[in-house]
Amino acid sequence: MKRVHLISALTLLFIVVLQAQDKKEMDKKAIKDMCGCFEVTFNFAETFNYSQDSLYKPSETKVDKGLEWAQLVADTDDKIAIQHILQVGDPSKPYIVKHWRQDWLYENTDLYLYNGDNNWTFEKKEANEVSGQWTQKVFQVDDSPRYEGSATWVHVDGKSYWENTTPAPLPRREYTKRADYNITMRGNRHEITSEGWVHDQDNAKVMRKGGEDDFVLAKEKGYNTYVKVPDERCQAAADWWVEHYDKWAMVRSKWDEVYARNTDLTLKEKVDNKVLYKHLFDEKMVKKEDIANVIESFVSKEAIGDASKSK
């Protein structure tokens, strides 16, 4: 009788393992469905405001369009990385812009959570907290951190989606115009569609001050659609990536070294009166040592020291 129970238990365990593997493969397919060439429409509109200022002016509604190449950079069992590259202007002679990057890590326990003022707080999660989940790590154009969060991909009723809420810096369209909030609490939903995918956002504009409760200044709706088109339309962007791959591999490698310190991270706004991406976008910036030095120059050593003392 004991043997029968043992066989039944092992059979059940085998079925559970197979189901988990099948689920993981569905997750990976959904993530990789975000690769390719897309016509993108970016839509953002402020929906509600809670300001006490009678002269408060909401952000203008923003609508932009473009062609974006989403290049698969890494594809392993527990990591998928996608580099986004914008292609704008005359199709016969387009202008190429290195855009954001998203890395997806399976059952990842190490996160950098944005805490305002160009500071990211390192957080170590327990393995049971992220069981079956994927962390989406989003990076700036210079591969510095932006925001990240962990959640489960859901496949139900013919839909595949992932959603999470996490703190993030101000978007590029806002950070030079607004000083009345310092954190975007991003409600992100990535959903795969028959035409491509949708990045659906419900964001809160938050002012965070030490010793005070967060104040929600306003709410914002974001709805970015990615419509799949033939890859040939993004050939210029794909060619650009091949040409510049080695340089950006060195950039990612240096950042990986920084992130592996697993401590709070504060980045300087400028060095030599230039922001980081302007240093790295310089065509002369191609040597590994120079890349490493300029990235390191933006990492606040004081913050590292303070964090290490507190641990």
C-alpha positions as CSV (number, residue, x, y, z in Angstrom):
1,M,0.0,0.0,0.0
2,K,2.8,2.4,0.9
3,R,4.4,1.7,-2.5
4,V,1.1,2.5,-4.3
5,H,0.9,5.8,-2.4
6,L,4.6,6.6,-3.3
7,I,4.0,5.9,-7.0
8,S,0.9,8.1,-6.9
9,A,2.8,10.9,-5.3
10,L,5.6,10.7,-7.7
11,T,3.2,10.6,-10.7
12,L,1.5,13.7,-9.3
13,L,4.8,15.5,-8.8
14,F,5.8,14.6,-12.4
15,I,2.6,16.0,-13.8
16,V,3.0,19.3,-11.7
17,V,6.6,19.6,-13.0
18,L,5.4,19.1,-16.6
19,Q,2.7,21.7,-16.2
20,A,5.1,24.2,-14.8
21,Q,7.5,23.6,-17.7
22,D,4.7,24.1,-20.2
23,K,3.6,27.3,-18.4
24,K,7.2,28.6,-18.5
25,E,7.4,27.9,-22.2
26,M,4.1,29.9,-22.8
27,D,5.6,32.7,-20.8
28,K,8.7,32.8,-22.9
29,K,6.8,32.7,-26.1
30,A,4.7,35.7,-24.9
31,I,7.8,37.7,-24.1
32,K,9.5,36.9,-27.4
33,D,6.3,37.9,-29.2
34,M,7.4,41.5,-28.3
35,C,10.3,41.2,-30.7
36,G,10.3,42.3,-34.3
37,C,9.4,45.4,-36.3
38,F,6.4,47.5,-35.0
39,E,4.5,50.6,-35.9
40,V,4.2,52.2,-32.4
41,T,1.8,54.8,-31.2
42,F,2.6,56.4,-27.8
43,N,-0.5,57.9,-26.0
44,F,-0.4,59.6,-22.6
45,A,-3.0,61.8,-21.0
46,E,-3.4,63.1,-17.4
47,T,-6.7,62.0,-16.1
48,F,-7.2,63.3,-12.5
49,N,-5.3,65.8,-10.3
50,Y,-5.3,66.2,-6.6
51,S,-3.2,69.4,-6.3
52,Q,-4.1,72.0,-3.7
53,D,-2.7,74.7,-6.1
54,S,-5.6,76.5,-7.9
55,L,-3.1,77.4,-10.7
56,Y,-2.1,73.8,-11.3
57,K,-1.7,72.9,-14.9
58,P,-2.0,69.3,-16.0
59,S,0.5,67.8,-18.4
60,E,-0.4,68.1,-22.1
61,T,-1.8,65.1,-23.8
62,K,1.0,63.4,-25.7
63,V,0.7,61.4,-28.9
64,D,3.7,60.2,-30.8
65,K,4.2,57.6,-33.6
66,G,7.3,55.8,-34.8
67,L,8.8,52.6,-36.2
68,E,10.5,50.5,-33.6
69,W,12.8,47.5,-33.9
70,A,12.8,45.1,-30.9
71,Q,15.9,43.0,-31.1
72,L,16.3,39.8,-29.2
73,V,19.6,40.2,-27.3
74,A,19.6,37.2,-24.9
75,D,17.5,34.0,-24.9
76,T,18.3,31.5,-22.2
77,D,16.1,29.3,-20.0
78,D,15.8,32.0,-17.3
79,K,16.6,35.2,-19.1
80,I,15.2,37.0,-22.2
81,A,16.5,40.5,-23.2
82,I,15.0,42.8,-25.8
83,Q,16.7,46.0,-27.1
84,H,14.3,48.6,-28.6
85,I,15.6,50.8,-31.4
86,L,13.7,53.7,-32.9
87,Q,13.8,54.3,-36.6
88,V,12.5,57.7,-37.6
89,G,12.5,60.2,-40.6
90,D,12.9,59.5,-44.3
91,P,12.5,55.7,-44.8
92,S,15.2,55.8,-47.5
93,K,17.6,57.5,-45.1
94,P,16.3,57.0,-41.6
95,Y,17.6,58.3,-38.3
96,I,18.4,55.6,-35.7
97,V,17.9,56.1,-32.0
98,K,18.9,53.5,-29.4
99,H,15.9,53.3,-27.2
100,W,15.0,51.4,-24.0
101,R,15.8,47.8,-23.1
102,Q,13.8,45.3,-21.2
103,D,15.2,42.2,-19.5
104,W,13.0,39.4,-18.3
105,L,14.4,37.2,-15.5
106,Y,12.7,34.0,-14.2
107,E,12.2,33.7,-10.4
108,N,14.6,36.6,-9.9
109,T,15.1,37.6,-6.2
110,D,17.3,40.8,-6.7
111,L,15.6,44.1,-7.5
112,Y,16.6,47.7,-7.6
113,L,13.5,49.8,-6.7
114,Y,13.5,53.5,-7.5
115,N,13.2,55.8,-4.5
116,G,13.4,59.2,-6.0
117,D,16.3,61.6,-6.5
118,N,18.2,59.3,-8.8
119,N,18.4,56.6,-6.1
120,W,17.6,52.9,-6.4
121,T,17.2,50.8,-3.3
122,F,18.4,47.2,-3.5
123,E,15.8,44.7,-2.3
124,K,16.3,41.0,-1.8
125,K,13.1,38.9,-2.1
126,E,12.6,35.4,-0.7
127,A,12.4,32.6,-3.3
128,N,8.8,31.8,-2.4
129,E,7.8,35.4,-3.1
130,V,8.8,35.1,-6.8
131,S,8.0,31.5,-7.5
132,G,6.8,31.2,-11.1
133,Q,7.2,34.9,-11.7
134,W,9.2,37.0,-14.2
135,T,10.9,40.2,-13.3
136,Q,10.8,42.8,-16.0
137,K,13.9,45.1,-15.7
138,V,13.6,48.3,-17.8
139,F,16.8,50.3,-18.6
140,Q,17.4,53.8,-19.9
141,V,18.9,54.5,-23.4
142,D,22.4,54.3,-21.8
143,D,21.6,51.0,-20.0
144,S,21.4,52.6,-16.6
145,P,18.5,51.5,-14.4
146,R,15.0,52.8,-14.8
147,Y,12.4,50.5,-13.1
148,E,11.7,46.9,-12.4
149,G,9.0,44.7,-10.9
150,S,8.1,41.0,-10.6
151,A,4.8,39.3,-11.5
152,T,3.3,36.2,-13.1
153,W,2.4,35.9,-16.8
154,V,-1.2,35.0,-17.1
155,H,-2.6,32.9,-20.0
156,V,-6.4,32.7,-19.8
157,D,-9.4,33.0,-22.2
158,G,-7.1,33.4,-25.1
159,K,-5.2,36.3,-23.5
160,S,-1.5,36.5,-22.4
161,Y,-0.6,39.4,-20.1
162,W,1.7,40.4,-17.3
163,E,1.0,43.3,-14.9
164,N,2.8,45.0,-12.1
165,T,3.0,48.3,-10.2
166,T,6.4,49.7,-9.3
167,P,8.1,53.1,-8.7
168,A,10.0,54.7,-11.6
169,P,11.7,58.0,-12.5
170,L,9.8,60.7,-14.3
171,P,9.4,59.9,-18.0
172,R,11.7,61.8,-20.4
173,R,8.7,63.8,-21.7
174,E,8.2,65.2,-18.1
175,Y,11.5,65.4,-16.2
176,T,12.7,68.6,-17.7
177,K,9.3,70.3,-17.4
178,R,8.0,69.2,-14.0
179,A,9.4,69.6,-10.5
180,D,6.2,69.0,-8.5
181,Y,6.6,65.3,-8.3
182,N,9.6,63.0,-8.2
183,I,8.3,59.4,-8.7
184,T,6.0,57.8,-11.3
185,M,4.2,54.9,-9.7
186,R,3.9,52.8,-12.9
187,G,1.0,50.4,-13.3
188,N,2.3,48.3,-16.2
189,R,0.3,45.8,-18.2
190,H,1.9,44.0,-21.2
191,E,-0.6,42.2,-23.3
192,I,0.0,40.2,-26.4
193,T,-2.6,40.8,-29.2
194,S,-3.3,39.4,-32.6
195,E,-1.7,42.5,-34.1
196,G,1.3,42.7,-31.8
197,W,1.2,43.9,-28.2
198,V,0.0,46.7,-26.0
199,H,1.7,48.5,-23.1
200,D,-1.2,49.6,-21.0
201,Q,-0.3,52.0,-18.1
202,D,-2.2,53.4,-15.1
203,N,0.3,55.8,-13.5
204,A,0.4,57.9,-10.4
205,K,2.5,61.1,-10.2
206,V,3.9,61.0,-6.7
207,M,5.8,63.5,-4.5
208,R,8.0,61.6,-2.0
209,K,9.7,63.4,0.9
210,G,11.6,61.9,3.7
211,G,9.5,61.5,6.9
212,E,6.2,62.2,5.1
213,D,3.6,60.1,3.4
214,D,3.7,59.9,-0.4
215,F,1.4,62.6,-2.0
216,V,-0.3,61.6,-5.2
217,L,-0.4,64.7,-7.3
218,A,-2.2,63.3,-10.3
219,K,-3.1,60.2,-12.3
220,E,-2.1,59.4,-15.9
221,K,-3.2,57.0,-18.5
222,G,-0.7,55.5,-21.0
223,Y,-1.7,53.3,-23.9
224,N,1.1,52.4,-26.3
225,T,0.2,50.1,-29.2
226,Y,2.8,48.0,-31.1
227,V,1.5,46.8,-34.4
228,K,3.6,44.2,-36.1
229,V,4.8,45.0,-39.6
230,P,7.3,43.1,-41.9
231,D,10.8,43.0,-40.4
232,E,12.2,44.5,-43.7
233,R,10.8,47.9,-42.7
234,C,13.2,48.0,-39.8
235,Q,16.2,46.8,-41.7
236,A,18.2,50.0,-41.1
237,A,17.7,49.7,-37.3
238,A,18.6,46.0,-37.4
239,D,21.8,46.8,-39.4
240,W,22.7,49.6,-36.9
241,W,22.4,47.1,-34.0
242,V,24.8,44.7,-35.8
243,E,27.3,47.5,-36.4
244,H,27.2,48.7,-32.8
245,Y,26.6,45.4,-31.0
246,D,30.1,45.1,-29.5
247,K,30.1,48.5,-28.0
248,W,26.8,48.1,-26.2
249,A,27.7,44.6,-25.1
250,M,30.6,46.2,-23.2
251,V,28.2,48.8,-21.8
252,R,25.9,46.1,-20.5
253,S,28.8,44.1,-19.1
254,K,30.0,47.1,-17.0
255,W,26.5,47.7,-15.8
256,D,26.1,44.0,-14.8
257,E,29.2,44.5,-12.7
258,V,27.6,47.5,-11.0
259,Y,24.3,45.8,-10.4
260,A,26.1,42.7,-9.0
261,R,27.3,44.7,-6.0
262,N,23.7,44.2,-4.6
263,T,23.7,47.5,-2.7
264,D,21.7,50.7,-3.0
265,L,22.6,52.7,-6.0
266,T,22.7,56.5,-6.5
267,L,23.7,58.0,-9.9
268,K,25.0,61.5,-10.6
269,E,22.9,63.6,-12.9
270,K,26.0,64.9,-14.9
271,V,29.7,64.4,-15.1
272,D,31.8,67.1,-16.9
273,N,28.5,68.9,-17.4
274,K,27.1,66.1,-19.6
275,V,24.5,63.4,-18.8
276,L,25.6,59.8,-19.2
277,Y,23.9,59.0,-22.5
278,K,25.8,61.9,-24.2
279,H,29.1,60.4,-23.0
280,L,28.2,56.9,-24.3
281,F,26.6,58.0,-27.5
282,D,29.8,59.7,-28.5
283,E,31.1,57.7,-31.5
284,K,34.7,57.9,-30.1
285,M,33.5,56.1,-27.0
286,V,34.4,52.5,-28.1
287,K,37.1,51.3,-25.8
288,K,36.2,49.0,-22.9
289,E,38.3,50.9,-20.4
290,D,36.8,54.2,-21.4
291,I,33.3,52.9,-21.2
292,A,33.9,51.4,-17.8
293,N,35.5,54.6,-16.5
294,V,32.7,56.9,-17.6
295,I,30.0,54.6,-16.2
296,E,31.8,54.3,-12.9
297,S,32.2,58.1,-12.8
298,F,28.4,58.4,-12.5
299,V,28.1,56.0,-9.6
300,S,28.1,57.8,-6.3
301,K,30.8,56.3,-4.1
302,E,29.3,57.9,-1.0
303,A,26.0,56.1,-1.5
304,I,27.8,52.8,-1.9
305,G,29.8,53.4,1.3
306,D,26.7,54.4,3.3
307,A,24.7,51.4,2.1
308,S,27.5,49.0,2.9
309,K,27.8,50.3,6.4
310,S,24.1,49.8,7.0
311,K,24.0,46.2,6.0
